[in-house]
Amino acid sequence: MSITEQELRSLGVPEGEPLQQAVALVRAWEAAGKDPEQMRSDIKAVLADPEPFRGDPELGRLARALSATPTIPLPNSAGAPWRQWGQKLDAEAVQQMERACRLPIALAGALMPDAHVGYGLPIGGVLATDNAVIPFGVGVDIACRMKLSVLDIPVHDLERRKDRLIRAIEAETRFGVGATFQHRRDHPVMDEDWSVSPVTRQYKDRAWAQLGTSGSGNHFVEFGILTLHEPLRGLPPGQYVALLSHSGSRGTGAAVCDYYSRLAQSRHPKLPRELKHLAWLDLDTAEGQEYWAAMELMGKYAAANHACIHKHIAQNLGVPVLLELENHHNFAWKERHRIGGREREVIVHRKGATPAGPGVLGIIPGSMASPAFIVRGKGNPASLHSAAHGAGRVMSRTAAMKRFSWKEVQRYLKERGITLISAGLDEVPMVYKDIHEVMAAQADLVEIVAQFDPRLVKMAPHGERPED
C-alpha cells in the first residue's frame, strides 16, 4: 500500500475497527488512482473531527468507526444551561452545543437559528466560559466582519451605471485565498504592536500585503438597495444605494487560530476525541494572554480590511459616504452576565453569532439573492445578548457542487434581478436557509431597522478553496 498500516497508526488512527476501515479506504483509493498526499490530507481531516464526515459516502465508515471508539468520559456531565432558537436545527450542531456545555469551564450557552456543524463549537454557537478562551470557539476566521456603507448615489444608477460599479469593486479589492495587493494599502493598524505573539510577528508582512482583500468562501462585496424603515443616525427613512461586505482576518487570523488551537490541545491531552477542538487556554496563563492579544489585534485588522475596501471603492466612484455600520462575529468578549443567580464577568464566545445587546446595531446577511437586515439588539439575557450571523447553510459545499449547475443558478438570479460578477457553485442561494424564517425565529433577540437587497454581487471565483 502507498500508505502502510504503520503510517496510519502514526497519523493517529486507533487500532481495531478504525484501522480496518482506514486500510480498506486506502486500498479503494489506490484502485481509483487517488494521489497519496490527498489520501493523507483526507484521513487527517477525519481524524481531526469525525462528526462532519459521518454521512460522507467515502469517509463515512471511517468517521463512524472513530466516533464509536471509547474515549475518556466527558467532564462536567451535568452540563451548563443552554437554549436554542429555531426548529429542526442540524442534529450534529445541537450535539456539538451539548458537548461544549459539558466542558468544566462552561457556564452557559445558546444556539442561534442559523446553526450548523463547525469545528468543536457549532457555527451559530454562543458559549460563556469561566476565565478561559477556546481558540476554535472563536473560530478560524477571527473577527469575521460585516460592514455597510450608504453612498450618495441615485438608486437608479444601480442599473444605469452597473458596469462602473462593477469596475470599482474589481479594482479596489481582491478575492481568493492568496490574494494580495501589489501596491499595499495604508492603514494605522499596521502601526499596532504585531509582536504580541510569535504568529502575528511572523505574519505581519503577509497581513499587510492582504490588507483590503476579501478572501474566499462565503465572503463577498456587493452593491444593493437599502430600505430604511426609520431614521438612523441622521439618515431619514427611504431607499439608498449601499455597499455591503463580509470578510475577516484572512490568512493571519487562520494562522493564529491554528497555532493556539494546537497549543490548547497540548495543554489538555486527555480531552475526549469529540472535544479536541474545544481545548481551552486559561486567561491567567501567559499563552492565554498571548492568544487574547493576538485575537484583539486580528479584530482591528479585520476592521481595517473593511475600512480599506469601503474607502477605496467610494473614492474610486468619487462619492461621499452618508452612513457606516459594522459588527463582527467569530470573537470572544469579556462581558458581565447574570448566570447561576449572580452577575459575573464571563468570556462570551460568539462563533458565527452577532452581538445583540440592548440597542446594539448589527447586520445579518441572507444570501446573494436574499436580503440582509440591519437589526437592533434587544439584549435578551437567555441568548447572552446574541443573535444569528446569517442564514446558515443547509448543504455542504461538496453536495452543492454536485447538485447545482450554473445554468439553473443564473436563471434563478436573473429572475430576482441579481447580477453575479463571480462566485462558486458552493455559495449559490439554494445552499442557505430561508433568511426570513431565521429572522422570525429570533424576533425576541433583535428588531429589524432596515433591509438590504443585493443587486451586484462579487465573491471568490468558482474553484477557490473556501477560507470562511
Order of alpha helices (4+ residues) and beta strands (2+ residues): alpha-alpha-alpha-alpha-beta-alpha-beta-beta-beta-alpha-beta-alpha-alpha-alpha-beta-beta-alpha-beta-alpha-beta-beta-beta-beta-beta-beta-beta-alpha-alpha-beta-alpha-beta
